[in-house]
Amino acid sequence: MAKRILSAVIGVPFLLFFIWVGGWFLAAMVMVISLIALNEYLLIGKQADILKHNRLIIIFYCMVWSVVLLAGLNNLILPLIMGWFILIFGSYAIYYPDIAFSEVSYLFLAILYPVGLLCLLNNLRGLEQGLLWCLFTFFVVWLSDTGAFFIGSAFGQRKLAPKVSPNKSIEGALGGIAAGALIGLGFALFTQIGTVLAMVLLAVVSSVAAMIGDLFESSLKRMAGVKDSGTLIPGHGGVLDRFDSLLFALPVVYFAVLLGFMGK
């Protein structure tokens, strides 16, 4: 627990500083974090005996992909996706049966999870009131996780997903959603970046998405038979362990704001 708290005390201000500065400072940080998370994702696949081939070309391609996303080169996004599709499924067609379809599917997901989703943090920061929206997203994710932990520890009886994460309960999940809703209410009242109803609803949906992100990463680790995705962050495990919930909450907030659902 001491290592976990120390990592948070050091890491959170560092992360918030880069979000506050924004621009290429944030883009560079996002790129580094996303590539570390990608490597952890690929290692999980290897430990699960899904990935059997060299992962360097995947990391290189996703590095190019992250540069395109972070630089806002939108006209290159579709060609890169199509190129990835042709590369991965073309390899399956050429090298079958030496490469399994499960490996192809796992690799195809790599361009979205975790690289594509994490790059949305930089996109969100670039929107109007982007700093506030980034803070909103982080606070919802952190507080819903904290609320789920304490409510689940105190009142948890019914298992939420026993085969994936035995310690998580339905009561804890409801507590996490309630904590997220309070963040939404607070931001609506004190920042006025959206109506109360819209902010609370967005916080609730983001909290649910964050929990799904946590469970998704847990299912990957369960499949591979590992406890953590890595060892980079003392007390927390790997980068994926720390950002799994955020990866699923980011697209919810980003597209809600981008499409003008906040009723401001």
Secondary structure as UniProt FT lines:
FT   HELIX           2..21
FT   HELIX           23..47
FT   TURN            48..49
FT   HELIX           56..71
FT   HELIX           74..76
FT   HELIX           77..95
FT   TURN            96..97
FT   HELIX           101..110
FT   HELIX           111..116
FT   HELIX           117..125
FT   TURN            128..129
FT   HELIX           130..155
FT   STRAND          159..161
FT   TURN            162..164
FT   STRAND          165..169
FT   HELIX           170..190
FT   HELIX           196..224
FT   TURN            234..236
FT   HELIX           239..258
FT   TURN            259..262
//
